[in-house]
Amino acid sequence: MTAPVLSPTPAPAEADAVVAAPAASDPATSGARTRRVRHLPSWTLILAVAVISTVVLWAFLPGVFAPGDPLTGVPAQKLLPPSGEHWFGTDILGRDLFGRVVHGAVQSLSGALIAVTVGLALGSLIGVLAGAVGGVLDDVLMRAVDVLLAIPGLLLSLSVIILLGFGTVNAALAVGLGSVAVFARLMRSEVVRVRRTDYVEAAFGSGATFFAVLRRHVLPNSLTPVLALAALQFGSAILAIATLGFLGYGAPPPTPEWGLLIAEGRNYVATSWWLTALPGLVVVAVVLSANRISHSLGRRAS
């Protein structure tokens, strides 16, 4: 008797057993997507630009954001807390604090702009002369810069204000003179770095004059880090001018200057916190935004 032949169990279909693998992504498409993501500005940079833009609009169009008179108030409405009618509350004389902060933006921003312009112009001139000429002139200028760096910035600013007198412009000039040394050192280092590059040596070898090489090659390739520092110094200048105003060396009352607003409310911190906290937060927001923009410019320069 012949034994029955057992047929093997049919194997499951390969299509049912194997899971379809995901399609491989295109490296070129993935790289392009990564580059687009890297080039997108971060939300902190967008927020910083929005803050600076808002404050600049305050300075140019204060009447649009705060139509009232920042110097007159209603005595019956003094020391009101923040509300829908008075966003930042009112001060001891019944003046709208938000309106005074808005109208004070022009004082702080114009002072910071003057300070940065003075520091950038004088510091860049000293740095270019020291780095391009070199020799004895470099030694003399850099030793003078070292002396300026050895003096605390606030002390130097107070000394200049004592000579020039009080006021926003004089405070801005004092802050600008205090920042000359920082700009000078950075500009000198950039000029020295660019002068040692091959294309500058090639320009001299082809017969170009000193001033032509300085104008066409050295200065354009040295300014980007200095401009990034200028953005950083803009925030520092706002803080320094507010500090001088807080100490009483800035704009005289009743001028709505940010540092002076904080100083006027310091005696009412226990009962009316908004008089110092809200203008102080505005100063902090502007300074941090300027620093964030400077950081972004510095990364692009490097």
C-alpha positions in Angstrom: 0.0 0.0 0.0 1.5 3.3 -1.0 1.7 6.0 1.7 0.0 9.2 0.9 2.2 12.1 -0.1 1.8 15.1 2.2 1.8 18.3 0.2 3.7 21.2 1.9 1.7 24.1 3.4 1.5 26.9 1.0 3.7 29.8 2.1 1.8 33.1 2.6 2.0 35.5 -0.3 5.1 37.7 -0.1 3.0 40.8 -0.8 1.0 40.1 2.4 4.1 39.4 4.6 6.3 42.3 3.6 5.4 45.8 4.7 6.0 48.3 2.0 9.0 50.5 2.7 8.5 54.2 2.6 9.8 55.9 -0.5 13.3 57.4 0.0 13.3 61.1 0.1 15.2 63.1 -2.5 18.4 64.4 -1.0 18.2 67.6 -3.1 14.6 68.3 -1.9 15.5 67.6 1.7 18.6 69.9 1.5 16.5 72.7 0.0 13.9 72.3 2.7 16.6 72.4 5.4 18.1 75.6 3.9 14.7 77.3 3.8 14.1 76.4 7.4 17.5 77.8 8.4 16.9 81.0 6.5 13.5 81.6 8.2 13.9 84.2 11.0 13.1 82.9 14.5 10.1 84.1 16.4 12.4 86.0 18.8 13.9 88.0 16.0 10.4 88.8 14.6 9.3 89.9 18.0 12.4 92.1 18.4 11.8 93.8 15.1 8.2 94.3 16.0 9.1 96.0 19.3 11.7 98.3 17.7 9.3 99.2 14.9 6.5 100.0 17.4 8.8 102.3 19.4 10.0 104.0 16.3 6.4 104.7 15.3 5.9 106.1 18.8 8.7 108.5 18.2 7.6 109.7 14.8 3.8 109.6 15.4 3.2 110.0 19.1 -0.1 111.8 18.6 -1.6 108.8 16.8 -0.9 106.4 19.7 -1.5 108.9 22.5 -3.6 111.9 21.4 -3.7 113.6 24.8 -1.3 116.1 26.1 1.5 114.3 28.1 2.2 117.4 30.2 -1.2 118.1 31.6 -3.4 115.9 33.7 -6.6 115.6 35.6 -6.1 115.9 39.4 -9.2 114.0 40.1 -7.8 111.0 38.2 -4.4 110.8 39.9 -2.8 107.4 40.7 -5.4 105.4 38.8 -4.3 101.7 38.2 -4.0 100.4 34.6 -7.4 100.1 32.9 -9.0 100.1 29.5 -9.0 103.9 29.5 -5.5 104.4 30.9 -3.4 101.4 29.8 -0.5 102.2 32.1 -2.5 104.0 34.7 -2.0 107.7 35.8 0.7 109.4 37.8 0.5 111.7 40.8 -0.7 114.6 38.7 -3.4 112.6 36.9 -1.4 112.4 33.6 -1.8 109.3 31.4 1.3 107.3 31.9 1.0 105.4 28.6 0.9 108.8 26.7 3.9 110.0 28.6 5.8 106.8 27.7 4.8 107.2 24.0 5.8 110.8 23.9 9.0 110.0 25.7 10.1 107.6 23.0 11.5 110.4 20.9 13.7 111.6 23.7 15.2 108.1 24.3 15.5 107.1 20.7 17.0 110.4 19.5 19.5 110.4 22.4 20.5 106.8 21.6 20.9 107.6 17.9 23.1 110.6 18.7 25.2 108.5 21.1 25.7 105.6 18.6 26.5 108.1 15.8 29.1 109.8 17.9 30.7 106.6 19.1 30.6 105.0 15.6 32.1 108.0 13.8 34.9 108.8 16.2 35.7 105.2 17.1 35.7 104.1 13.4 38.0 107.0 12.5 40.4 106.1 15.3 40.3 102.4 14.5 40.9 103.0 10.7 43.9 105.3 11.4 45.4 102.9 13.9 44.9 99.8 11.8 45.7 101.2 8.4 48.7 103.4 9.2 50.2 101.4 12.1 53.5 102.1 13.7 53.8 104.9 16.2 50.4 106.3 15.5 48.8 102.9 16.2 50.6 102.7 19.5 49.6 106.2 20.6 45.9 105.8 19.6 45.6 102.4 21.2 47.1 103.5 24.5 44.6 106.4 24.6 41.8 103.9 23.9 43.1 101.7 26.7 42.9 104.7 29.1 39.3 105.3 28.0 38.4 101.6 28.6 39.9 101.7 32.1 37.4 104.4 33.1 33.9 103.1 34.0 31.3 104.2 31.4 28.9 105.8 33.8 31.7 107.7 35.5 33.0 109.0 32.2 29.5 110.0 31.1 28.9 111.9 34.4 32.2 113.7 33.9 31.3 114.8 30.4 27.8 115.9 31.5 29.4 118.0 34.3 31.4 119.8 31.6 28.7 120.1 29.0 25.6 120.6 31.3 22.4 118.7 31.7 19.9 117.8 29.0 19.1 114.9 26.6 21.6 116.0 23.9 24.4 116.4 26.4 23.7 113.1 28.0 23.7 111.5 24.5 27.0 113.1 23.7 28.4 111.8 27.0 27.2 108.3 26.3 28.6 108.4 22.8 32.0 109.6 23.9 32.1 106.7 26.4 31.6 104.2 23.6 34.3 105.5 21.3 36.9 103.1 22.7 34.8 100.0 22.0 34.2 101.0 18.4 37.9 101.9 17.9 39.2 98.6 19.1 36.8 96.6 17.0 37.4 98.7 13.9 41.2 98.5 14.3 41.1 94.7 14.6 38.9 94.4 11.5 41.1 96.7 9.5 44.2 94.7 10.5 42.5 91.4 9.6 41.4 92.7 6.1 44.8 94.2 5.4 46.5 90.8 5.7 44.2 89.1 3.1 45.5 88.0 -0.3 43.2 90.3 -2.4 44.4 93.4 -0.5 48.0 92.3 -1.1 47.2 91.7 -4.8 45.6 95.2 -5.0 48.8 96.8 -3.7 50.8 94.6 -6.1 48.8 95.8 -9.1 49.7 99.4 -8.3 46.7 100.6 -6.4 47.2 103.5 -4.1 46.8 103.3 -0.3 43.6 105.3 -0.2 42.1 103.4 -3.2 42.7 100.1 -1.5 41.3 101.5 1.8 38.1 102.7 0.1 37.4 99.8 -2.2 38.6 96.8 -0.1 39.4 97.5 3.5 36.5 99.6 4.6 33.6 97.7 2.9 34.9 94.4 4.4 35.5 95.8 7.9 32.2 97.6 8.5 29.8 94.7 9.0 30.9 93.6 12.5 31.1 97.3 13.5 27.5 97.9 12.4 26.5 94.8 14.4 28.2 96.4 17.4 26.3 99.7 16.7 23.0 97.8 17.0 24.1 96.4 20.3 25.3 99.8 21.5 21.9 101.3 20.5 20.3 99.3 23.2 23.1 100.0 25.7 22.8 103.7 24.9 19.0 103.7 25.6 19.8 102.0 29.0 22.6 104.5 29.7 20.5 107.5 28.8 17.6 106.2 31.0 20.1 105.7 33.8 21.3 109.3 33.5 17.7 110.5 33.4 16.9 108.5 36.5 19.8 110.1 38.3 18.6 113.6 37.2 21.3 114.3 34.6 19.0 114.0 31.6 16.0 115.9 30.4 14.5 118.2 33.1 10.9 117.6 34.3 8.2 117.6 33.2 9.7 116.2 30.0 8.4 112.7 29.4 11.8 110.9 29.3 11.8 107.2 30.2 14.5 107.4 32.9 12.8 110.4 34.5 9.4 108.6 34.5 10.9 105.8 36.5 12.5 108.2 38.9 9.3 110.1 39.4 7.4 107.0 40.4 10.0 105.5 42.8 8.5 107.1 45.8 5.2 105.4 45.1 6.4 101.8 44.5 4.5 100.4 47.5 1.1 101.9 46.5 1.4 102.6 42.8 3.7 100.0 41.3 2.8 100.8 37.7 4.6 104.1 37.8 8.0 102.4 37.8 7.2 98.9 36.6 5.6 99.6 33.3 8.0 102.3 32.0 10.8 100.0 33.2 9.4 97.1 31.3 9.3 99.2 28.1 13.0 100.1 28.5 13.8 96.4 29.1 11.9 95.3 26.1 13.6 97.8 23.8 17.1 97.0 25.1 16.5 93.2 24.7 15.1 93.7 21.2 18.1 95.8 20.1 20.4 93.1 21.5 18.6 90.3 19.7 18.8 92.2 16.4 22.5 92.8 17.0 23.0 89.1 17.7 21.4 88.3 14.4 23.6 90.8 12.5 26.7 89.4 14.2 25.8 85.9 13.2 25.4 87.0 9.6 28.7 88.8 9.7 30.6 85.8 11.0 
